[in-house]
Amino acid sequence: MKMQEIITNIEEKRKEMIELALKSSINNEKVIEASDNLDQLLNQYESIKKSIKK
């Protein structure tokens, strides 16, 4: 996945997670799942960023 794709996906997943949390609660299973997905995307972003710096 390209860096710009990851950034776009991060922004979309963050918005989705916030919307879900506002509609239900922060402990809702779907919110937690969205948070986990966001974490994975952020980890990918950091990994690519580190590899570019080397």
PQR file of N, CA, C, O and H, with PARSE charges and radii, in Angstrom:
ATOM      1  N   MET A   1       0.843  -1.173   0.000 -0.4000 1.5000
ATOM      2  CA  MET A   1       0.000   0.000   0.000 -0.0000 2.0000
ATOM      3  C   MET A   1       0.895   1.245   0.000  0.5500 1.7000
ATOM      4  O   MET A   1       1.902   1.292   0.706 -0.5500 1.4000
ATOM      5  N   LYS A   2       0.528   2.230  -0.779 -0.4000 1.5000
ATOM      6  CA  LYS A   2       1.309   3.456  -0.869 -0.0000 2.0000
ATOM      7  C   LYS A   2       1.025   4.356   0.330  0.5500 1.7000
ATOM      8  O   LYS A   2      -0.020   4.257   0.973 -0.5500 1.4000
ATOM      9  H   LYS A   2      -0.291   2.193  -1.352  0.4000 1.0000
ATOM     10  N   MET A   3       1.980   5.230   0.608 -0.4000 1.5000
ATOM     11  CA  MET A   3       1.883   6.121   1.759 -0.0000 2.0000
ATOM     12  C   MET A   3       0.608   6.974   1.707  0.5500 1.7000
ATOM     13  O   MET A   3      -0.088   7.095   2.715 -0.5500 1.4000
ATOM     14  H   MET A   3       2.828   5.310   0.086  0.4000 1.0000
ATOM     15  N   GLN A   4       0.298   7.557   0.563 -0.4000 1.5000
ATOM     16  CA  GLN A   4      -0.888   8.408   0.463 -0.0000 2.0000
ATOM     17  C   GLN A   4      -2.167   7.600   0.682  0.5500 1.7000
ATOM     18  O   GLN A   4      -3.124   8.095   1.276 -0.5500 1.4000
ATOM     19  H   GLN A   4       0.864   7.459  -0.256  0.4000 1.0000
ATOM     20  N   GLU A   5      -2.178   6.364   0.203 -0.4000 1.5000
ATOM     21  CA  GLU A   5      -3.330   5.477   0.427 -0.0000 2.0000
ATOM     22  C   GLU A   5      -3.537   5.230   1.917  0.5500 1.7000
ATOM     23  O   GLU A   5      -4.661   5.264   2.418 -0.5500 1.4000
ATOM     24  H   GLU A   5      -1.400   5.962  -0.280  0.4000 1.0000
ATOM     25  N   ILE A   6      -2.445   4.985   2.606 -0.4000 1.5000
ATOM     26  CA  ILE A   6      -2.519   4.720   4.044 -0.0000 2.0000
ATOM     27  C   ILE A   6      -3.029   5.956   4.779  0.5500 1.7000
ATOM     28  O   ILE A   6      -3.869   5.848   5.673 -0.5500 1.4000
ATOM     29  H   ILE A   6      -1.531   4.957   2.199  0.4000 1.0000
ATOM     30  N   ILE A   7      -2.523   7.124   4.405 -0.4000 1.5000
ATOM     31  CA  ILE A   7      -2.964   8.365   5.044 -0.0000 2.0000
ATOM     32  C   ILE A   7      -4.463   8.569   4.833  0.5500 1.7000
ATOM     33  O   ILE A   7      -5.181   8.931   5.765 -0.5500 1.4000
ATOM     34  H   ILE A   7      -1.840   7.211   3.680  0.4000 1.0000
ATOM     35  N   THR A   8      -4.930   8.338   3.614 -0.4000 1.5000
ATOM     36  CA  THR A   8      -6.358   8.463   3.310 -0.0000 2.0000
ATOM     37  C   THR A   8      -7.172   7.474   4.130  0.5500 1.7000
ATOM     38  O   THR A   8      -8.211   7.830   4.687 -0.5500 1.4000
ATOM     39  H   THR A   8      -4.347   8.044   2.856  0.4000 1.0000
ATOM     40  N   ASN A   9      -6.699   6.230   4.206 -0.4000 1.5000
ATOM     41  CA  ASN A   9      -7.398   5.203   4.985 -0.0000 2.0000
ATOM     42  C   ASN A   9      -7.428   5.548   6.472  0.5500 1.7000
ATOM     43  O   ASN A   9      -8.424   5.300   7.151 -0.5500 1.4000
ATOM     44  H   ASN A   9      -5.855   5.941   3.753  0.4000 1.0000
ATOM     45  N   ILE A  10      -6.338   6.116   6.974 -0.4000 1.5000
ATOM     46  CA  ILE A  10      -6.280   6.532   8.379 -0.0000 2.0000
ATOM     47  C   ILE A  10      -7.341   7.593   8.653  0.5500 1.7000
ATOM     48  O   ILE A  10      -8.076   7.515   9.638 -0.5500 1.4000
ATOM     49  H   ILE A  10      -5.528   6.317   6.422  0.4000 1.0000
ATOM     50  N   GLU A  11      -7.409   8.583   7.772 -0.4000 1.5000
ATOM     51  CA  GLU A  11      -8.394   9.660   7.950 -0.0000 2.0000
ATOM     52  C   GLU A  11      -9.819   9.114   7.912  0.5500 1.7000
ATOM     53  O   GLU A  11     -10.656   9.500   8.727 -0.5500 1.4000
ATOM     54  H   GLU A  11      -6.812   8.647   6.972  0.4000 1.0000
ATOM     55  N   GLU A  12     -10.092   8.218   6.968 -0.4000 1.5000
ATOM     56  CA  GLU A  12     -11.433   7.638   6.848 -0.0000 2.0000
ATOM     57  C   GLU A  12     -11.786   6.792   8.066  0.5500 1.7000
ATOM     58  O   GLU A  12     -12.896   6.880   8.591 -0.5500 1.4000
ATOM     59  H   GLU A  12      -9.412   7.904   6.306  0.4000 1.0000
ATOM     60  N   LYS A  13     -10.838   5.974   8.511 -0.4000 1.5000
ATOM     61  CA  LYS A  13     -11.097   5.098   9.658 -0.0000 2.0000
ATOM     62  C   LYS A  13     -11.271   5.908  10.936  0.5500 1.7000
ATOM     63  O   LYS A  13     -12.088   5.556  11.786 -0.5500 1.4000
ATOM     64  H   LYS A  13      -9.936   5.903   8.085  0.4000 1.0000
ATOM     65  N   ARG A  14     -10.510   6.987  11.078 -0.4000 1.5000
ATOM     66  CA  ARG A  14     -10.648   7.850  12.253 -0.0000 2.0000
ATOM     67  C   ARG A  14     -12.041   8.478  12.288  0.5500 1.7000
ATOM     68  O   ARG A  14     -12.691   8.498  13.333 -0.5500 1.4000
ATOM     69  H   ARG A  14      -9.846   7.272  10.387  0.4000 1.0000
ATOM     70  N   LYS A  15     -12.496   8.990  11.146 -0.4000 1.5000
ATOM     71  CA  LYS A  15     -13.840   9.578  11.069 -0.0000 2.0000
ATOM     72  C   LYS A  15     -14.905   8.537  11.396  0.5500 1.7000
ATOM     73  O   LYS A  15     -15.847   8.811  12.140 -0.5500 1.4000
ATOM     74  H   LYS A  15     -11.968   8.974  10.297  0.4000 1.0000
ATOM     75  N   GLU A  16     -14.745   7.340  10.833 -0.4000 1.5000
ATOM     76  CA  GLU A  16     -15.701   6.255  11.081 -0.0000 2.0000
ATOM     77  C   GLU A  16     -15.765   5.921  12.570  0.5500 1.7000
ATOM     78  O   GLU A  16     -16.849   5.765  13.132 -0.5500 1.4000
ATOM     79  H   GLU A  16     -13.979   7.118  10.229  0.4000 1.0000
ATOM     80  N   MET A  17     -14.599   5.814  13.200 -0.4000 1.5000
ATOM     81  CA  MET A  17     -14.543   5.462  14.610 -0.0000 2.0000
ATOM     82  C   MET A  17     -15.225   6.534  15.464  0.5500 1.7000
ATOM     83  O   MET A  17     -15.975   6.211  16.386 -0.5500 1.4000
ATOM     84  H   MET A  17     -13.719   5.940  12.743  0.4000 1.0000
ATOM     85  N   ILE A  18     -14.965   7.799  15.160 -0.4000 1.5000
ATOM     86  CA  ILE A  18     -15.570   8.896  15.920 -0.0000 2.0000
ATOM     87  C   ILE A  18     -17.083   8.889  15.755  0.5500 1.7000
ATOM     88  O   ILE A  18     -17.817   9.042  16.731 -0.5500 1.4000
ATOM     89  H   ILE A  18     -14.355   8.061  14.412  0.4000 1.0000
ATOM     90  N   GLU A  19     -17.550   8.712  14.528 -0.4000 1.5000
ATOM     91  CA  GLU A  19     -18.995   8.669  14.278 -0.0000 2.0000
ATOM     92  C   GLU A  19     -19.659   7.515  15.020  0.5500 1.7000
ATOM     93  O   GLU A  19     -20.729   7.680  15.607 -0.5500 1.4000
ATOM     94  H   GLU A  19     -16.954   8.587  13.735  0.4000 1.0000
ATOM     95  N   LEU A  20     -19.023   6.347  14.992 -0.4000 1.5000
ATOM     96  CA  LEU A  20     -19.567   5.194  15.709 -0.0000 2.0000
ATOM     97  C   LEU A  20     -19.626   5.460  17.210  0.5500 1.7000
ATOM     98  O   LEU A  20     -20.613   5.127  17.866 -0.5500 1.4000
ATOM     99  H   LEU A  20     -18.154   6.213  14.516  0.4000 1.0000
ATOM    100  N   ALA A  21     -18.566   6.061  17.750 -0.4000 1.5000
ATOM    101  CA  ALA A  21     -18.514   6.339  19.187 -0.0000 2.0000
ATOM    102  C   ALA A  21     -19.584   7.350  19.593  0.5500 1.7000
ATOM    103  O   ALA A  21     -20.164   7.247  20.674 -0.5500 1.4000
ATOM    104  H   ALA A  21     -17.764   6.332  17.217  0.4000 1.0000
ATOM    105  N   LEU A  22     -19.840   8.322  18.728 -0.4000 1.5000
ATOM    106  CA  LEU A  22     -20.865   9.324  19.036 -0.0000 2.0000
ATOM    107  C   LEU A  22     -22.269   8.730  18.993  0.5500 1.7000
ATOM    108  O   LEU A  22     -23.151   9.161  19.736 -0.5500 1.4000
ATOM    109  H   LEU A  22     -19.369   8.406  17.850  0.4000 1.0000
ATOM    110  N   LYS A  23     -22.478   7.739  18.122 -0.4000 1.5000
ATOM    111  CA  LYS A  23     -23.794   7.117  17.977 -0.0000 2.0000
ATOM    112  C   LYS A  23     -24.064   6.079  19.061  0.5500 1.7000
ATOM    113  O   LYS A  23     -25.216   5.844  19.428 -0.5500 1.4000
ATOM    114  H   LYS A  23     -21.762   7.389  17.519  0.4000 1.0000
ATOM    115  N   SER A  24     -23.017   5.466  19.568 -0.4000 1.5000
ATOM    116  CA  SER A  24     -23.200   4.418  20.573 -0.0000 2.0000
ATOM    117  C   SER A  24     -22.384   4.781  21.807  0.5500 1.7000
ATOM    118  O   SER A  24     -22.685   5.758  22.492 -0.5500 1.4000
ATOM    119  H   SER A  24     -22.081   5.657  19.270  0.4000 1.0000
ATOM    120  N   SER A  25     -21.365   4.004  22.084 -0.4000 1.5000
ATOM    121  CA  SER A  25     -20.467   4.318  23.195 -0.0000 2.0000
ATOM    122  C   SER A  25     -19.061   3.892  22.804  0.5500 1.7000
ATOM    123  O   SER A  25     -18.856   3.129  21.861 -0.5500 1.4000
ATOM    124  H   SER A  25     -21.120   3.210  21.527  0.4000 1.0000
ATOM    125  N   ILE A  26     -18.115   4.403  23.549 -0.4000 1.5000
ATOM    126  CA  ILE A  26     -16.717   4.104  23.243 -0.0000 2.0000
ATOM    127  C   ILE A  26     -16.398   2.625  23.482  0.5500 1.7000
ATOM    128  O   ILE A  26     -15.410   2.115  22.955 -0.5500 1.4000
ATOM    129  H   ILE A  26     -18.282   5.024  24.315  0.4000 1.0000
ATOM    130  N   ASN A  27     -17.220   1.943  24.263 -0.4000 1.5000
ATOM    131  CA  ASN A  27     -17.006   0.528  24.563 -0.0000 2.0000
ATOM    132  C   ASN A  27     -17.729  -0.405  23.598  0.5500 1.7000
ATOM    133  O   ASN A  27     -17.657  -1.625  23.743 -0.5500 1.4000
ATOM    134  H   ASN A  27     -18.023   2.358  24.691  0.4000 1.0000
ATOM    135  N   ASN A  28     -18.417   0.156  22.624 -0.4000 1.5000
ATOM    136  CA  ASN A  28     -19.146  -0.634  21.638 -0.0000 2.0000
ATOM    137  C   ASN A  28     -18.168  -1.477  20.822  0.5500 1.7000
ATOM    138  O   ASN A  28     -17.075  -1.025  20.481 -0.5500 1.4000
ATOM    139  H   ASN A  28     -18.475   1.148  22.506  0.4000 1.0000
ATOM    140  N   GLU A  29     -18.574  -2.699  20.516 -0.4000 1.5000
ATOM    141  CA  GLU A  29     -17.712  -3.631  19.784 -0.0000 2.0000
ATOM    142  C   GLU A  29     -17.250  -3.060  18.437  0.5500 1.7000
ATOM    143  O   GLU A  29     -16.097  -3.244  18.048 -0.5500 1.4000
ATOM    144  H   GLU A  29     -19.462  -3.066  20.793  0.4000 1.0000
ATOM    145  N   LYS A  30     -18.143  -2.372  17.733 -0.4000 1.5000
ATOM    146  CA  LYS A  30     -17.783  -1.801  16.429 -0.0000 2.0000
ATOM    147  C   LYS A  30     -16.766  -0.671  16.572  0.5500 1.7000
ATOM    148  O   LYS A  30     -15.901  -0.502  15.712 -0.5500 1.4000
ATOM    149  H   LYS A  30     -19.080  -2.223  18.049  0.4000 1.0000
ATOM    150  N   VAL A  31     -16.866   0.097  17.647 -0.4000 1.5000
ATOM    151  CA  VAL A  31     -15.908   1.175  17.905 -0.0000 2.0000
ATOM    152  C   VAL A  31     -14.536   0.578  18.202  0.5500 1.7000
ATOM    153  O   VAL A  31     -13.518   1.068  17.713 -0.5500 1.4000
ATOM    154  H   VAL A  31     -17.568  -0.041  18.346  0.4000 1.0000
ATOM    155  N   ILE A  32     -14.517  -0.468  18.995 -0.4000 1.5000
ATOM    156  CA  ILE A  32     -13.255  -1.133  19.337 -0.0000 2.0000
ATOM    157  C   ILE A  32     -12.622  -1.746  18.093  0.5500 1.7000
ATOM    158  O   ILE A  32     -11.406  -1.676  17.911 -0.5500 1.4000
ATOM    159  H   ILE A  32     -15.344  -0.866  19.392  0.4000 1.0000
ATOM    160  N   GLU A  33     -13.441  -2.343  17.242 -0.4000 1.5000
ATOM    161  CA  GLU A  33     -12.939  -2.922  15.993 -0.0000 2.0000
ATOM    162  C   GLU A  33     -12.360  -1.830  15.086  0.5500 1.7000
ATOM    163  O   GLU A  33     -11.297  -2.013  14.493 -0.5500 1.4000
ATOM    164  H   GLU A  33     -14.428  -2.400  17.390  0.4000 1.0000
ATOM    165  N   ALA A  34     -13.051  -0.709  14.980 -0.4000 1.5000
ATOM    166  CA  ALA A  34     -12.553   0.408  14.167 -0.0000 2.0000
ATOM    167  C   ALA A  34     -11.242   0.940  14.745  0.5500 1.7000
ATOM    168  O   ALA A  34     -10.330   1.300  14.001 -0.5500 1.4000
ATOM    169  H   ALA A  34     -13.915  -0.560  15.461  0.4000 1.0000
ATOM    170  N   SER A  35     -11.155   0.987  16.067 -0.4000 1.5000
ATOM    171  CA  SER A  35      -9.935   1.438  16.732 -0.0000 2.0000
ATOM    172  C   SER A  35      -8.772   0.492  16.441  0.5500 1.7000
ATOM    173  O   SER A  35      -7.654   0.937  16.183 -0.5500 1.4000
ATOM    174  H   SER A  35     -11.896   0.694  16.671  0.4000 1.0000
ATOM    175  N   ASP A  36      -9.035  -0.804  16.485 -0.4000 1.5000
ATOM    176  CA  ASP A  36      -8.002  -1.796  16.163 -0.0000 2.0000
ATOM    177  C   ASP A  36      -7.525  -1.637  14.721  0.5500 1.7000
ATOM    178  O   ASP A  36      -6.328  -1.702  14.443 -0.5500 1.4000
ATOM    179  H   ASP A  36      -9.943  -1.166  16.695  0.4000 1.0000
ATOM    180  N   ASN A  37      -8.473  -1.428  13.809 -0.4000 1.5000
ATOM    181  CA  ASN A  37      -8.113  -1.224  12.402 -0.0000 2.0000
ATOM    182  C   ASN A  37      -7.283   0.043  12.230  0.5500 1.7000
ATOM    183  O   ASN A  37      -6.318   0.066  11.466 -0.5500 1.4000
ATOM    184  H   ASN A  37      -9.446  -1.375  14.036  0.4000 1.0000
ATOM    185  N   LEU A  38      -7.665   1.086  12.938 -0.4000 1.5000
ATOM    186  CA  LEU A  38      -6.911   2.338  12.886 -0.0000 2.0000
ATOM    187  C   LEU A  38      -5.495   2.121  13.415  0.5500 1.7000
ATOM    188  O   LEU A  38      -4.534   2.627  12.836 -0.5500 1.4000
ATOM    189  H   LEU A  38      -8.449   1.067  13.558  0.4000 1.0000
ATOM    190  N   ASP A  39      -5.361   1.382  14.496 -0.4000 1.5000
ATOM    191  CA  ASP A  39      -4.036   1.068  15.044 -0.0000 2.0000
ATOM    192  C   ASP A  39      -3.169   0.354  14.015  0.5500 1.7000
ATOM    193  O   ASP A  39      -1.987   0.668  13.873 -0.5500 1.4000
ATOM    194  H   ASP A  39      -6.142   0.971  14.967  0.4000 1.0000
ATOM    195  N   GLN A  40      -3.744  -0.595  13.304 -0.4000 1.5000
ATOM    196  CA  GLN A  40      -2.999  -1.327  12.278 -0.0000 2.0000
ATOM    197  C   GLN A  40      -2.524  -0.389  11.170  0.5500 1.7000
ATOM    198  O   GLN A  40      -1.383  -0.479  10.716 -0.5500 1.4000
ATOM    199  H   GLN A  40      -4.704  -0.850  13.419  0.4000 1.0000
ATOM    200  N   LEU A  41      -3.402   0.504  10.745 -0.4000 1.5000
ATOM    201  CA  LEU A  41      -3.031   1.470   9.708 -0.0000 2.0000
ATOM    202  C   LEU A  41      -1.925   2.407  10.194  0.5500 1.7000
ATOM    203  O   LEU A  41      -0.992   2.716   9.453 -0.5500 1.4000
ATOM    204  H   LEU A  41      -4.329   0.577  11.114  0.4000 1.0000
ATOM    205  N   LEU A  42      -2.038   2.853  11.437 -0.4000 1.5000
ATOM    206  CA  LEU A  42      -1.009   3.731  11.996 -0.0000 2.0000
ATOM    207  C   LEU A  42       0.329   3.007  12.113  0.5500 1.7000
ATOM    208  O   LEU A  42       1.382   3.605  11.888 -0.5500 1.4000
ATOM    209  H   LEU A  42      -2.796   2.602  12.040  0.4000 1.0000
ATOM    210  N   ASN A  43       0.292   1.734  12.460 -0.4000 1.5000
ATOM    211  CA  ASN A  43       1.523   0.943  12.525 -0.0000 2.0000
ATOM    212  C   ASN A  43       2.149   0.789  11.145  0.5500 1.7000
ATOM    213  O   ASN A  43       3.369   0.868  11.005 -0.5500 1.4000
ATOM    214  H   ASN A  43      -0.563   1.248  12.642  0.4000 1.0000
ATOM    215  N   GLN A  44       1.321   0.570  10.124 -0.4000 1.5000
ATOM    216  CA  GLN A  44       1.823   0.489   8.747 -0.0000 2.0000
ATOM    217  C   GLN A  44       2.471   1.806   8.350  0.5500 1.7000
ATOM    218  O   GLN A  44       3.552   1.822   7.762 -0.5500 1.4000
ATOM    219  H   GLN A  44       0.330   0.506  10.238  0.4000 1.0000
ATOM    220  N   TYR A  45       1.815   2.897   8.669 -0.4000 1.5000
ATOM    221  CA  TYR A  45       2.324   4.225   8.346 -0.0000 2.0000
ATOM    222  C   TYR A  45       3.696   4.436   8.987  0.5500 1.7000
ATOM    223  O   TYR A  45       4.641   4.859   8.321 -0.5500 1.4000
ATOM    224  H   TYR A  45       0.936   2.884   9.147  0.4000 1.0000
ATOM    225  N   GLU A  46       3.798   4.140  10.277 -0.4000 1.5000
ATOM    226  CA  GLU A  46       5.066   4.310  10.993 -0.0000 2.0000
ATOM    227  C   GLU A  46       6.162   3.418  10.417  0.5500 1.7000
ATOM    228  O   GLU A  46       7.316   3.834  10.305 -0.5500 1.4000
ATOM    229  H   GLU A  46       3.031   3.797  10.819  0.4000 1.0000
ATOM    230  N   SER A  47       5.801   2.207  10.056 -0.4000 1.5000
ATOM    231  CA  SER A  47       6.767   1.273   9.483 -0.0000 2.0000
ATOM    232  C   SER A  47       7.319   1.793   8.158  0.5500 1.7000
ATOM    233  O   SER A  47       8.525   1.742   7.917 -0.5500 1.4000
ATOM    234  H   SER A  47       4.864   1.869  10.147  0.4000 1.0000
ATOM    235  N   ILE A  48       6.442   2.286   7.315 -0.4000 1.5000
ATOM    236  CA  ILE A  48       6.874   2.831   6.024 -0.0000 2.0000
ATOM    237  C   ILE A  48       7.718   4.080   6.239  0.5500 1.7000
ATOM    238  O   ILE A  48       8.736   4.274   5.574 -0.5500 1.4000
ATOM    239  H   ILE A  48       5.462   2.328   7.511  0.4000 1.0000
ATOM    240  N   LYS A  49       7.291   4.916   7.165 -0.4000 1.5000
ATOM    241  CA  LYS A  49       8.026   6.147   7.455 -0.0000 2.0000
ATOM    242  C   LYS A  49       9.451   5.829   7.916  0.5500 1.7000
ATOM    243  O   LYS A  49      10.405   6.487   7.499 -0.5500 1.4000
ATOM    244  H   LYS A  49       6.465   4.758   7.704  0.4000 1.0000
ATOM    245  N   LYS A  50       9.588   4.830   8.768 -0.4000 1.5000
ATOM    246  CA  LYS A  50      10.914   4.429   9.248 -0.0000 2.0000
ATOM    247  C   LYS A  50      11.770   3.875   8.120  0.5500 1.7000
ATOM    248  O   LYS A  50      12.967   4.153   8.056 -0.5500 1.4000
ATOM    249  H   LYS A  50       8.814   4.296   9.107  0.4000 1.0000
ATOM    250  N   SER A  51      11.168   3.094   7.233 -0.4000 1.5000
ATOM    251  CA  SER A  51      11.938   2.496   6.136 -0.0000 2.0000
ATOM    252  C   SER A  51      12.398   3.555   5.135  0.5500 1.7000
ATOM    253  O   SER A  51      13.435   3.386   4.493 -0.5500 1.4000
ATOM    254  H   SER A  51      10.195   2.868   7.286  0.4000 1.0000
ATOM    255  N   ILE A  52      11.647   4.633   4.997 -0.4000 1.5000
ATOM    256  CA  ILE A  52      12.034   5.717   4.090 -0.0000 2.0000
ATOM    257  C   ILE A  52      13.219   6.485   4.658  0.5500 1.7000
ATOM    258  O   ILE A  52      14.089   6.928   3.907 -0.5500 1.4000
ATOM    259  H   ILE A  52      10.804   4.770   5.519  0.4000 1.0000
ATOM    260  N   LYS A  53      13.261   6.646   5.974 -0.4000 1.5000
ATOM    261  CA  LYS A  53      14.338   7.394   6.626 -0.0000 2.0000
ATOM    262  C   LYS A  53      15.684   6.687   6.532  0.5500 1.7000
ATOM    263  O   LYS A  53      16.729   7.335   6.593 -0.5500 1.4000
ATOM    264  H   LYS A  53      12.555   6.286   6.584  0.4000 1.0000
ATOM    265  N   LYS A  54      15.669   5.372   6.386 -0.4000 1.5000
ATOM    266  CA  LYS A  54      16.923   4.598   6.374 -0.0000 2.0000
ATOM    267  C   LYS A  54      17.697   4.784   5.109  0.5500 1.7000
ATOM    268  O   LYS A  54      18.769   4.201   4.950 -0.5500 1.4000
ATOM    269  H   LYS A  54      14.820   4.846   6.337  0.4000 1.0000
TER
END
